[in-house]
Amino acid sequence: MPTIIPTTTPTSSSPVLNPTSNPDTASPMIMTPMTMAPATTMSGGLGGSWCVASQSASERAVQVALDYACGHGGADCAAIQPGGMCYNPNTVHAHASYAFNSYFRKNPVPSSCNFGGTAVTTNIDP
């Protein structure tokens, strides 16, 4: 399945989607930045936890969350662009897992791995 990866930078006229909203059931919400202290009791700590796309999430919902993570979320998505080190497998779920984990590393709190229910944490290195 080909995946669509954003190649343009979102403009201020585009809504900023909240990664905890569900794009399949709700209209987009304006994101309000949260400030939280880093988690200290997360199972395995961040060093032993990864944020990945949920296999049960719809491709549409995962794509919306991927667009957020690589856009306003600030995830480093260079490696999942064509020709990048992690471009293959070229699927929405694989690319989203990479982007979600990048976002999770930059925002090391358990609530930063949600993306509207499209992401889960795992202690198995993907």
N, C-alpha and C positions, 0 to 999 in steps of 0.2 A: 504494500500500500504506500503510495507516495504521501509525503507529509508536507504540510505548508508551514514554513518557518518564517516569521516576520522578517522582512528585509528593510522595512522602513521604520523610522523612529516615530512612535505615536505622538500626535500633536495635542496641544492643550484642548482642542475641541472634542477629542475622543474621551469617553468616560474612563475613569480609572476603576477597574474592577477589583472588588475586594476578594482576596484569595480564599475567604471563608464563606463566600456566597455560592449558591448552587445555580449555575447558568442554565440548567435544564428546567428549573422550576421557578426561578425568580428573575425579575428584571435586574440589570446591573445596578450596583450600589456604588456610591462614591466612597473611596477608601479613606479612612481616617487613620493616620499613622498611630501605632501603638508603641509605647515604651514599656519594656518589661525587663526585670533583672534576669541575667542568664540563669538557665536551669542548672541545678546542681545534683538533682536526684533522678535524672533520666536514666532509664535502664541502659547500662553499658556506657553511659556518657555519650557525648556527641562523637567521640572517637570510635565508638562501636555501634553507632546508629546511622542509618541512611534514610533519606526521604525519597520514596519512589512513587510512581504513578500506580494507582490501584487498578488491578486487572478487571475489576467489576465496574469501573467508571466508563461512561460512554465516551466514544472517541471525540464527539463534539465538545463535551464538558472538559475533557483533558486538553483539547486544542485551545479552548478559551483560557484555561489556567496556564498553559504553556506560553501563550501570547502575553499574559500578565507577567509571568516570571521573567521572560526574556526582555520585556519592555520596561514598564514602570517598576517592576520588582527588582531590577538590577542584577539578575543572575548573569553569570558569565556564560554566554551561549555560543561563543566562537567555535568551540570544539564540535558542536553539532550542526554547524553550517556545512554545505557541500564542500568536500575536500578536507574537512576537519578530522581530527583524530578519533572522535566518537560519533561520526556521522552514521556509521553502520552499527547496528541495524537501523535502516531508514524507516522507522515507524513512529507514529505520534507518541505512543506509550514509552518507547525507549528514549526519545528525545526529551519528553516531559520528565522522565525520571532523572535524567542528567540535569536539566534546568531546575527541577524542584530541589534536588540535593545541593546544587550550587546556592540557591536561595536560602536553604536551611542552614548551610555553613555560614552564610553572612548574617543570619538572624538566628542565633543558636538558642532558641526556646522551643519547647514542644509544640506550642500553638502555631509555629511558623511552617509546620508540615501538615497542612489541611487542604488548602486550595479548593474550597467548596466541596469537600468530601472526595476529591479525586486523587488524594495522596495519602500514603500511610508510611509509618516508620517501620524499619526492619533492622534486625541485628545481623542479617546475612548480607555480606558485601556483594552488591549487585555486579 
